[in-house]
């Protein structure tokens, strides 16, 4: 896969590091951000969807609060993040609004990607924003960190976000133009690697430390991010973001490293559903629902005749026929108690029955795999 092919995918997650976005004085590199916004607008004009994962809040907040240039204590980092996040979101909104692109700020924590319920809520929000043509701008909610300020770093966060939204490509813009056999700043014999088909121990051994005073992620974190993303069917492009139009530079042939994914996001998710998750309950369905599922449809409440087990929203459940034959497994959109209430009923009745408007589907087809 070439970078041109990777950027041409329908859904792309873009990670932007602090060192690219914020100068050494703690100011937004406005001209550079405007150029990147123009690149994003150009890709969206071709029908693509873009999710941005951005660093920079702490770097901007440090200057705004006039914090000393030394290692900050946790509470100082959290204060800097709180002050800087406003500036960071405003900068993205200003640059993208020039192209009449709506933006939305999403702050996440490690728990939001580990808790199934919060994971589904965050995913649903991003999916809705993308359908509305907006660009979600994601950062870690650093102000509520209790032990360490970082998720790990935003490289890994961007990989989790890419997996969450089933992006086909993750672009990591950095201060390096790809993976090398050794650190090119210290080893004149270091060779650039244009394509990586699998992240082996040998590949991981090539990683070094963080190369920036502003950012936190080094090559090691980028390889971890690449492993997370590619295992879920998302290709990764590691490229330099130093050009004024970094995505256009990629399209024009700028050097980069592409990490290939062995499958697509959809097939990787289906395999994960089928093989990895232990079911917490069972839904028995009628013959009409069986036929609909086999045609590739979602499971609606009206087709469910019985609910067994104790499960929460987002848990895996088995879907079975009236004779007890398992035909599918999926992530259920309602907990067991609510599923009992709405089984056999039309989706239009959900709000009246439950007192809130949930999803029309008991299990959406994107969260279901036939067995």
C-alpha positions as CSV (number, residue, x, y, z in Angstrom):
1,X,0.0,0.0,0.0
2,X,1.3,3.5,-0.9
3,X,0.6,6.6,1.2
4,X,-1.6,7.9,-1.6
5,X,-3.7,4.7,-1.3
6,X,-3.8,5.0,2.5
7,X,-4.9,8.6,2.4
8,X,-7.6,7.7,-0.1
9,X,-9.4,5.4,2.3
10,X,-12.9,6.5,3.4
11,X,-12.0,7.1,7.0
12,X,-8.7,8.4,8.2
13,X,-7.5,9.2,11.8
14,X,-4.8,11.8,12.0
15,X,-2.5,12.2,14.9
16,X,-0.7,15.5,15.4
17,X,2.2,15.9,17.9
18,X,2.9,18.8,20.1
19,X,6.2,19.6,18.5
20,X,4.5,20.2,15.2
21,X,1.6,22.3,16.5
22,X,3.2,24.4,19.2
23,X,6.5,26.4,18.9
24,X,9.2,26.5,21.5
25,X,7.6,29.7,23.0
26,X,4.3,27.9,23.6
27,X,2.4,29.5,20.8
28,X,0.3,27.8,18.1
29,X,2.1,27.5,14.8
30,X,-0.8,29.1,13.0
31,X,0.5,29.1,9.4
32,X,1.3,25.4,9.7
33,X,-2.1,24.5,11.2
34,X,-3.9,26.5,8.5
35,X,-2.0,24.5,5.9
36,X,-3.0,21.2,7.6
37,X,-6.6,22.4,7.7
38,X,-6.4,23.0,4.0
39,X,-5.2,19.4,3.5
40,X,-8.0,18.1,5.6
41,X,-10.5,20.1,3.6
42,X,-9.1,18.7,0.4
43,X,-9.5,15.1,1.5
44,X,-13.0,15.8,2.8
45,X,-14.0,17.3,-0.5
46,X,-13.2,14.0,-2.1
47,X,-15.6,12.2,0.2
48,X,-13.2,11.2,3.0
49,X,-13.9,11.4,6.7
50,X,-11.2,12.6,9.2
51,X,-10.8,12.2,12.9
52,X,-8.0,14.3,14.5
53,X,-6.1,13.3,17.6
54,X,-4.1,16.3,18.8
55,X,-1.5,17.0,21.4
56,X,-0.5,20.4,22.6
57,X,-2.8,21.4,25.5
58,X,-0.1,21.2,28.2
59,X,2.4,23.0,26.0
60,X,-0.1,25.9,25.3
61,X,-1.3,26.0,28.9
62,X,2.2,26.2,30.3
63,X,2.7,29.5,28.5
64,X,-0.8,30.8,29.3
65,X,-0.2,30.2,33.0
66,X,3.4,31.3,32.9
67,X,4.6,28.1,34.5
68,X,8.3,27.7,34.9
69,X,10.4,25.7,32.3
70,X,11.1,22.7,34.5
71,X,9.5,19.4,35.0
72,X,6.0,20.1,36.1
73,X,4.3,18.5,39.1
74,X,1.1,16.5,38.3
75,X,-1.2,19.2,39.5
76,X,0.7,21.8,37.4
77,X,0.3,19.6,34.3
78,X,-3.4,19.2,35.0
79,X,-3.8,23.0,35.4
80,X,-1.8,23.6,32.2
81,X,-4.0,21.0,30.4
82,X,-7.1,22.8,31.6
83,X,-5.9,26.2,30.4
84,X,-4.4,24.9,27.2
85,X,-7.3,22.8,26.0
86,X,-9.4,25.9,25.4
87,X,-6.7,27.4,23.3
88,X,-6.0,24.1,21.5
89,X,-9.7,23.5,20.6
90,X,-10.1,27.1,19.5
91,X,-7.1,26.9,17.2
92,X,-8.4,23.9,15.4
93,X,-11.9,25.4,15.2
94,X,-10.6,28.6,13.7
95,X,-8.4,26.9,11.1
96,X,-11.1,24.4,10.0
97,X,-13.9,26.9,10.1
98,X,-12.2,28.8,7.3
99,X,-13.1,25.9,5.1
100,X,-16.7,25.8,6.5
101,X,-15.8,22.6,8.4
102,X,-17.5,22.1,11.8
103,X,-15.3,20.8,14.6
104,X,-16.2,19.1,17.9
105,X,-13.9,18.6,20.9
106,X,-13.9,15.2,22.5
107,X,-11.8,14.6,25.6
108,X,-11.3,10.9,26.6
109,X,-9.5,9.0,29.3
110,X,-8.0,5.5,29.4
111,X,-11.2,4.4,31.1
112,X,-13.3,5.5,28.2
113,X,-11.6,3.0,25.9
114,X,-11.5,0.2,28.5
115,X,-15.1,0.5,29.8
116,X,-17.5,-1.1,27.2
117,X,-20.4,1.3,28.0
118,X,-18.3,4.4,27.8
119,X,-16.5,3.0,24.7
120,X,-19.8,2.6,22.9
121,X,-21.0,6.1,24.0
122,X,-17.8,7.7,22.7
123,X,-18.0,5.7,19.4
124,X,-21.6,6.6,18.9
125,X,-20.8,10.3,19.4
126,X,-17.9,10.2,16.9
127,X,-20.0,8.3,14.3
128,X,-22.7,10.9,14.6
129,X,-20.3,13.7,14.2
130,X,-18.8,12.1,11.1
131,X,-22.2,11.6,9.5
132,X,-22.9,15.3,10.1
133,X,-19.7,16.2,8.2
134,X,-17.8,17.4,11.3
135,X,-14.2,16.7,12.3
136,X,-13.9,15.3,15.8
137,X,-10.8,16.7,17.5
138,X,-9.8,14.3,20.2
139,X,-7.4,14.7,23.1
140,X,-6.8,13.0,26.4
141,X,-8.8,14.5,29.3
142,X,-5.6,15.2,31.2
143,X,-7.3,17.2,34.0
144,X,-8.8,14.1,35.5
145,X,-5.7,11.9,35.5
146,X,-5.2,10.5,38.9
147,X,-1.8,8.7,38.6
148,X,0.0,9.7,35.5
149,X,-0.9,12.6,33.2
150,X,-0.5,10.6,30.0
151,X,-2.6,7.9,28.5
152,X,0.8,6.6,27.5
153,X,1.0,9.3,24.9
154,X,-1.2,10.4,22.1
155,X,0.3,8.0,19.6
156,X,-1.3,5.1,21.5
157,X,-4.5,7.1,22.1
158,X,-4.8,7.8,18.4
159,X,-4.5,4.0,17.7
160,X,-7.3,3.3,20.1
161,X,-9.4,6.0,18.5
162,X,-8.7,4.7,15.0
163,X,-9.8,1.2,16.2
164,X,-12.9,2.7,17.9
165,X,-14.2,4.4,14.7
166,X,-13.0,1.5,12.4
167,X,-10.7,3.8,10.5
168,X,-8.9,2.2,7.5
169,X,-5.8,4.4,8.0
170,X,-4.0,6.1,10.9
171,X,-1.5,8.8,9.9
172,X,1.1,9.7,12.6
173,X,2.5,13.1,11.8
174,X,5.8,13.5,13.7
175,X,9.2,15.2,13.4
176,X,10.6,12.1,11.7
177,X,9.8,10.9,8.2
178,X,9.5,7.2,9.0
179,X,11.1,4.2,10.6
180,X,14.9,3.7,10.2
181,X,17.1,0.7,11.1
182,X,18.8,3.0,13.6
183,X,18.6,6.6,14.8
184,X,19.5,8.6,11.6
185,X,20.7,11.6,13.8
186,X,23.5,9.5,15.3
187,X,24.1,6.7,12.8
188,X,25.1,7.7,9.3
189,X,24.4,4.1,8.1
190,X,20.8,4.1,9.3
191,X,18.5,3.0,6.4
192,X,14.9,4.2,5.9
193,X,12.3,1.4,5.8
194,X,9.4,2.4,3.4
195,X,7.1,-0.5,4.3
196,X,6.6,-2.9,7.3
197,X,4.5,-6.0,6.8
198,X,4.7,-7.1,10.4
199,X,6.0,-5.6,13.7
200,X,8.5,-8.1,14.8
201,X,11.0,-8.1,17.7
202,X,13.6,-6.9,15.2
203,X,11.5,-4.0,14.1
204,X,10.8,-3.1,17.7
205,X,14.5,-3.1,18.5
206,X,14.9,-0.2,16.1
207,X,12.9,2.2,18.3
208,X,14.6,4.9,20.3
209,X,13.5,7.5,22.8
210,X,11.5,10.7,22.6
211,X,13.1,13.2,20.2
212,X,11.4,16.4,21.3
213,X,11.4,18.7,24.3
214,X,7.7,19.5,23.6
215,X,6.3,16.1,22.8
216,X,6.3,12.9,24.9
217,X,6.1,10.1,22.4
218,X,9.2,8.6,20.7
219,X,9.6,5.9,18.1
220,X,8.8,3.2,20.6
221,X,5.4,4.6,21.3
222,X,4.7,4.9,17.6
223,X,5.5,1.2,17.1
224,X,3.1,0.3,19.9
225,X,0.5,2.5,18.2
226,X,1.2,0.8,14.9
227,X,0.8,-2.6,16.5
228,X,-2.5,-1.7,18.1
229,X,-3.9,-0.3,14.9
230,X,-2.7,-2.9,12.4
231,X,-3.9,-5.8,14.5
232,X,-7.3,-4.3,14.2
233,X,-7.1,-3.9,10.4
234,X,-6.0,-0.3,10.3
235,X,-2.9,0.6,8.2
236,X,-0.5,3.1,9.7
237,X,1.5,5.8,7.9
238,X,4.4,7.4,9.8
239,X,5.5,10.6,8.2
240,X,7.1,13.9,8.9
241,X,4.7,16.8,9.5
242,X,7.3,19.6,9.0
243,X,6.0,20.7,5.6
244,X,3.5,23.5,5.4
245,X,1.1,21.1,3.8
246,X,2.1,17.8,5.3
247,X,-0.7,15.6,3.8
248,X,-0.3,17.1,0.4
249,X,3.5,16.4,0.7
250,X,2.6,12.8,1.4
251,X,0.4,12.6,-1.7
252,X,3.3,14.2,-3.7
253,X,5.6,11.4,-2.7
254,X,7.3,12.6,0.5
255,X,9.2,9.8,2.4
256,X,7.2,7.8,4.9
257,X,6.8,4.3,6.4
258,X,3.6,2.4,5.8
259,X,2.7,-0.4,8.3
260,X,0.4,-2.8,6.5
261,X,-2.6,-4.3,8.2
262,X,-3.3,-8.1,7.7
263,X,-7.0,-7.5,7.4
264,X,-9.7,-4.8,7.1
265,X,-11.2,-3.1,10.2
266,X,-14.5,-4.9,9.6
267,X,-13.0,-8.4,9.2
268,X,-10.7,-7.9,12.2
269,X,-13.7,-6.8,14.4
270,X,-15.8,-9.7,13.2
271,X,-12.9,-12.1,14.1
272,X,-12.6,-10.5,17.5
273,X,-16.4,-10.8,18.1
274,X,-16.4,-14.5,17.1
275,X,-13.3,-15.7,18.8
276,X,-12.4,-13.4,21.7
277,X,-15.5,-12.4,23.7
278,X,-17.3,-14.7,26.2
279,X,-21.1,-14.3,25.8
280,X,-22.9,-13.0,28.9
281,X,-26.4,-14.0,27.7
282,X,-28.6,-15.2,24.9
283,X,-31.3,-13.7,22.8
284,X,-33.8,-16.1,21.1
285,X,-35.2,-14.8,17.8
286,X,-38.1,-15.7,15.5
287,X,-37.7,-17.1,12.0
288,X,-38.1,-13.6,10.4
289,X,-35.2,-12.3,12.4
290,X,-33.1,-15.3,11.4
291,X,-33.7,-14.6,7.7
292,X,-33.0,-10.9,8.2
293,X,-29.7,-11.6,10.0
294,X,-28.5,-13.9,7.3
295,X,-29.2,-11.2,4.7
296,X,-26.9,-8.9,6.7
297,X,-29.5,-6.9,8.6
298,X,-29.4,-5.7,12.2
299,X,-31.3,-7.4,15.0
300,X,-34.4,-5.4,15.9
301,X,-36.3,-5.8,19.2
302,X,-39.4,-6.9,17.4
303,X,-37.6,-10.1,16.3
304,X,-36.5,-11.1,19.8
305,X,-38.8,-13.6,21.6
306,X,-36.7,-14.4,24.8
307,X,-33.9,-12.9,26.8
308,X,-31.6,-15.0,29.0
309,X,-28.7,-14.0,31.2
310,X,-27.4,-11.0,33.1
311,X,-25.7,-8.6,30.8
312,X,-24.9,-4.9,30.4
313,X,-25.1,-2.7,27.4
314,X,-22.1,-3.5,25.2
315,X,-21.7,-7.1,26.4
316,X,-21.5,-10.0,24.0
317,X,-24.5,-12.2,23.6
318,X,-25.4,-15.2,21.6
319,X,-28.3,-15.0,19.1
320,X,-30.1,-18.3,18.8
321,X,-33.1,-19.8,17.0
322,X,-36.3,-21.0,18.6
323,X,-34.8,-24.5,18.7
324,X,-31.6,-23.2,20.5
325,X,-29.2,-23.2,17.5
326,X,-26.7,-20.4,17.9
327,X,-26.5,-18.4,14.7
328,X,-24.7,-15.2,15.7
329,X,-22.9,-13.3,18.3
330,X,-23.0,-9.6,18.9
331,X,-22.6,-6.6,21.2
332,X,-26.1,-5.8,22.6
333,X,-27.3,-2.2,22.8
334,X,-29.4,-2.7,25.9
335,X,-28.9,-4.3,29.3
336,X,-30.8,-7.5,30.2
337,X,-33.6,-5.7,32.1
338,X,-34.3,-3.2,29.3
339,X,-34.0,-6.0,26.7
340,X,-36.7,-7.9,28.5
341,X,-39.0,-4.9,28.4
342,X,-38.6,-4.1,24.6
343,X,-38.4,-7.7,23.2
344,X,-41.0,-8.3,20.6
345,X,-41.8,-4.6,20.3
346,X,-41.3,-2.2,17.5
347,X,-38.4,0.3,17.7
348,X,-40.8,3.2,17.7
349,X,-42.1,2.1,21.1
350,X,-38.7,2.0,22.8
351,X,-39.0,5.6,24.3
352,X,-42.4,5.0,25.7
353,X,-41.4,1.7,27.2
354,X,-38.1,2.7,28.7
355,X,-38.4,6.4,29.2
356,X,-35.5,7.2,26.9
357,X,-34.7,7.0,23.2
358,X,-32.1,4.3,22.7
359,X,-30.9,2.7,19.5
360,X,-33.4,1.3,17.1
361,X,-31.5,-2.0,17.0
362,X,-31.0,-4.6,19.7
363,X,-27.7,-5.4,18.0
364,X,-26.5,-3.3,15.1
365,X,-25.1,-5.3,12.2
366,X,-21.7,-3.6,12.6
367,X,-21.5,-5.2,16.0
368,X,-22.7,-8.7,15.0
369,X,-21.1,-11.7,13.4
370,X,-22.8,-14.8,12.0
371,X,-21.5,-18.1,13.5
